[in-house]
């Protein structure tokens, strides 16, 4: 992706160059967190719902193959075509093949983080097929040739002024007209034409129900429905973890999802798809792309419970103050930090460290993923696998040596404090000491607590 | 009741006054307090950096120092949480005993000593910063994310202090951004998080910011001093011990 050279810390530093904008980003997402709080506080059985959600997902993960096969059987009987993709490449090729067979040049796509994960847009573009993202936020970032910075609110890093400039450049709207209604109407007019002229619509899948062979797509804009209803072919893409056993379970997950995501009691459109209309083709592409590998890691398997609400993004102060693009992946935030190392350990070894381990992510998670504990565990795995800098490795070795020995610890402490008192400029140096860049050093007292204790208490 | 006082390494070296306040407070509450002299560090800096494999020496040393007491008490939720979750040695019986009997100071005062009154006096307006590991890890207080009854062990104790006015920031339990090595590895985000916490406390016109963890306070103090703020930091033990 675009930021593959710099790590999260370096990208965050750039993001923090404009403090006013950071404040705006932080407050915007905190507002969403507060909306979520308000919505869940109204549900007295909220913690029980989270527990149900977690248990259903745990159960499903333990029989994932059975439920997927049951889904395939029912969905096929309903008239859908089921395709299995081992990885991103197969996913993209399956979709390209459907498009090629049907001689289609332009497709509309509603929000699907899986297709972002698989880089579907650029793959299809390389084959001369135009993909139009129809979720308003995704449409904006697509025009700007950016990636979404948030899985639920893809353009949350942009202000209305930025959208106005983008639309002026690409859609020829009035320069400087920042009225959200005007801008939304301009997008609507453009997208309406694309909906009508596209014969194939791609959607994601929020929940696939094994018992019925149907699936549910949640949007607030109705863009998935608009695309699907106007096209003769519907291609729905899902990760293997999107399966739930029974339709009755939707009563739990739909309540959890919208409240956690945006503080709404339910998404505006929760569309249930069961079989193709007469003359319509309906395809479901079921994708692994590293998920079975994650399922095989006992410490990380329950990350697959995720229902992609992004509550962990909104609550995370590091996410709010570093921006989604600093995570250099389709899925950012604390969730991305536990999923992406599974896909590419070397490229994402920085992400589990982009956290203070405050634990707020795990508390908002509607399916009780122990996100901050997995961040901690990933740190151990990455270090064991050798994805660690030379400086850190030797620094930690030295620290370990010091604190393992009471006498070396005491001498080092005494010497350190003596140096801080007599040669403060050695540490009070912004280039060698990151602490000192924006913070003063603590005082270095003449005696440690232990020394005081020996003098006064022994 | 024999209490082993655990003073985390950075408190021992940089904030001895917090250790002194903790010791005096526990003695005031009639505990027999011992300070094992060969204690060093809980091992958290290595473990949180991914180097759990390098904590063996610390773990062994910790068990050697704290096996012969009824309770282990420390003025740090973070170090206590680390021991509770990650202390393992060849002598698992001793390690398990410690994991089960280690307490953060306000938790110990509330749950074991059942403190209902204190002779303390601190006539100031104080902003309470809730430290994450104590809160979300040790459950010292209820959490804004959960739909559960509200409570706070540190706040309950602070309310026993005469003439103390406690003020909570608007985002009552947002992280300060210290985060161990995070504070230097992710310097820009860490400082921004700290600045934002401080802005809320300053808007409340507090004289002091207090917390159950010195690490949060050390980070906030660094930022406060750099901007020459009049707001000072005090650990909870120092306020509960003030007369």
HADDOCK unambig.tbl for C-alpha pairs under 7 A between the chains (distance, minus, plus):
assign (segid A and resid 9 and name CA) (segid B and resid 185 and name CA) 6.92 0.50 0.50
assign (segid A and resid 9 and name CA) (segid B and resid 186 and name CA) 5.05 0.50 0.50
assign (segid A and resid 12 and name CA) (segid B and resid 188 and name CA) 6.98 0.50 0.50
assign (segid A and resid 12 and name CA) (segid B and resid 189 and name CA) 6.76 0.50 0.50
assign (segid A and resid 13 and name CA) (segid B and resid 188 and name CA) 5.43 0.50 0.50
assign (segid A and resid 16 and name CA) (segid B and resid 188 and name CA) 6.73 0.50 0.50
assign (segid A and resid 37 and name CA) (segid B and resid 145 and name CA) 6.68 0.50 0.50
assign (segid A and resid 41 and name CA) (segid B and resid 147 and name CA) 5.91 0.50 0.50
assign (segid A and resid 46 and name CA) (segid B and resid 147 and name CA) 6.54 0.50 0.50
assign (segid A and resid 47 and name CA) (segid B and resid 147 and name CA) 6.44 0.50 0.50
assign (segid A and resid 318 and name CA) (segid B and resid 189 and name CA) 6.50 0.50 0.50
assign (segid A and resid 321 and name CA) (segid B and resid 189 and name CA) 6.17 0.50 0.50
assign (segid A and resid 322 and name CA) (segid B and resid 189 and name CA) 6.56 0.50 0.50
assign (segid A and resid 356 and name CA) (segid B and resid 177 and name CA) 6.41 0.50 0.50
assign (segid A and resid 356 and name CA) (segid B and resid 178 and name CA) 6.90 0.50 0.50
assign (segid A and resid 356 and name CA) (segid B and resid 179 and name CA) 4.12 0.50 0.50
assign (segid A and resid 356 and name CA) (segid B and resid 182 and name CA) 6.30 0.50 0.50
assign (segid A and resid 357 and name CA) (segid B and resid 179 and name CA) 6.82 0.50 0.50
assign (segid A and resid 358 and name CA) (segid B and resid 132 and name CA) 5.17 0.50 0.50
assign (segid A and resid 358 and name CA) (segid B and resid 133 and name CA) 6.53 0.50 0.50
assign (segid A and resid 358 and name CA) (segid B and resid 175 and name CA) 6.26 0.50 0.50
assign (segid A and resid 359 and name CA) (segid B and resid 136 and name CA) 6.27 0.50 0.50
assign (segid A and resid 363 and name CA) (segid B and resid 145 and name CA) 5.82 0.50 0.50
assign (segid A and resid 363 and name CA) (segid B and resid 146 and name CA) 6.54 0.50 0.50
assign (segid A and resid 364 and name CA) (segid B and resid 145 and name CA) 5.62 0.50 0.50
assign (segid A and resid 376 and name CA) (segid B and resid 48 and name CA) 6.47 0.50 0.50
assign (segid A and resid 379 and name CA) (segid B and resid 49 and name CA) 6.54 0.50 0.50
assign (segid A and resid 379 and name CA) (segid B and resid 50 and name CA) 4.41 0.50 0.50
assign (segid A and resid 380 and name CA) (segid B and resid 50 and name CA) 4.06 0.50 0.50
assign (segid A and resid 380 and name CA) (segid B and resid 51 and name CA) 6.25 0.50 0.50
assign (segid A and resid 380 and name CA) (segid B and resid 52 and name CA) 6.77 0.50 0.50
assign (segid A and resid 383 and name CA) (segid B and resid 50 and name CA) 5.51 0.50 0.50
assign (segid A and resid 383 and name CA) (segid B and resid 51 and name CA) 6.68 0.50 0.50
assign (segid A and resid 396 and name CA) (segid B and resid 46 and name CA) 6.19 0.50 0.50
assign (segid A and resid 400 and name CA) (segid B and resid 54 and name CA) 6.00 0.50 0.50
assign (segid A and resid 400 and name CA) (segid B and resid 55 and name CA) 6.70 0.50 0.50
assign (segid A and resid 403 and name CA) (segid B and resid 40 and name CA) 5.72 0.50 0.50
assign (segid A and resid 403 and name CA) (segid B and resid 41 and name CA) 5.92 0.50 0.50
assign (segid A and resid 403 and name CA) (segid B and resid 58 and name CA) 6.34 0.50 0.50
assign (segid A and resid 404 and name CA) (segid B and resid 57 and name CA) 4.51 0.50 0.50
assign (segid A and resid 404 and name CA) (segid B and resid 58 and name CA) 4.79 0.50 0.50
assign (segid A and resid 404 and name CA) (segid B and resid 61 and name CA) 6.81 0.50 0.50
assign (segid A and resid 406 and name CA) (segid B and resid 38 and name CA) 5.38 0.50 0.50
assign (segid A and resid 406 and name CA) (segid B and resid 39 and name CA) 6.50 0.50 0.50
assign (segid A and resid 406 and name CA) (segid B and resid 40 and name CA) 5.97 0.50 0.50
assign (segid A and resid 409 and name CA) (segid B and resid 40 and name CA) 6.76 0.50 0.50
assign (segid A and resid 413 and name CA) (segid B and resid 13 and name CA) 6.35 0.50 0.50
assign (segid A and resid 434 and name CA) (segid B and resid 184 and name CA) 5.37 0.50 0.50
assign (segid A and resid 434 and name CA) (segid B and resid 187 and name CA) 6.42 0.50 0.50
assign (segid A and resid 435 and name CA) (segid B and resid 184 and name CA) 5.62 0.50 0.50
assign (segid A and resid 438 and name CA) (segid B and resid 223 and name CA) 6.56 0.50 0.50
assign (segid A and resid 438 and name CA) (segid B and resid 226 and name CA) 6.90 0.50 0.50
assign (segid A and resid 439 and name CA) (segid B and resid 222 and name CA) 4.30 0.50 0.50
assign (segid A and resid 439 and name CA) (segid B and resid 223 and name CA) 4.60 0.50 0.50
assign (segid A and resid 439 and name CA) (segid B and resid 226 and name CA) 5.60 0.50 0.50
assign (segid A and resid 440 and name CA) (segid B and resid 222 and name CA) 4.36 0.50 0.50
assign (segid A and resid 440 and name CA) (segid B and resid 223 and name CA) 6.53 0.50 0.50
assign (segid A and resid 440 and name CA) (segid B and resid 225 and name CA) 6.13 0.50 0.50
assign (segid A and resid 440 and name CA) (segid B and resid 226 and name CA) 5.47 0.50 0.50
assign (segid A and resid 441 and name CA) (segid B and resid 222 and name CA) 6.03 0.50 0.50
assign (segid A and resid 442 and name CA) (segid B and resid 218 and name CA) 6.78 0.50 0.50
assign (segid A and resid 442 and name CA) (segid B and resid 222 and name CA) 6.67 0.50 0.50
assign (segid A and resid 443 and name CA) (segid B and resid 14 and name CA) 6.58 0.50 0.50
assign (segid A and resid 444 and name CA) (segid B and resid 14 and name CA) 5.72 0.50 0.50
assign (segid A and resid 445 and name CA) (segid B and resid 14 and name CA) 6.19 0.50 0.50
assign (segid A and resid 448 and name CA) (segid B and resid 12 and name CA) 5.28 0.50 0.50
assign (segid A and resid 448 and name CA) (segid B and resid 13 and name CA) 4.85 0.50 0.50
assign (segid A and resid 448 and name CA) (segid B and resid 16 and name CA) 5.72 0.50 0.50
assign (segid A and resid 449 and name CA) (segid B and resid 12 and name CA) 4.74 0.50 0.50
assign (segid A and resid 449 and name CA) (segid B and resid 13 and name CA) 6.78 0.50 0.50
assign (segid A and resid 449 and name CA) (segid B and resid 16 and name CA) 4.31 0.50 0.50
assign (segid A and resid 449 and name CA) (segid B and resid 19 and name CA) 6.22 0.50 0.50
assign (segid A and resid 450 and name CA) (segid B and resid 12 and name CA) 6.63 0.50 0.50
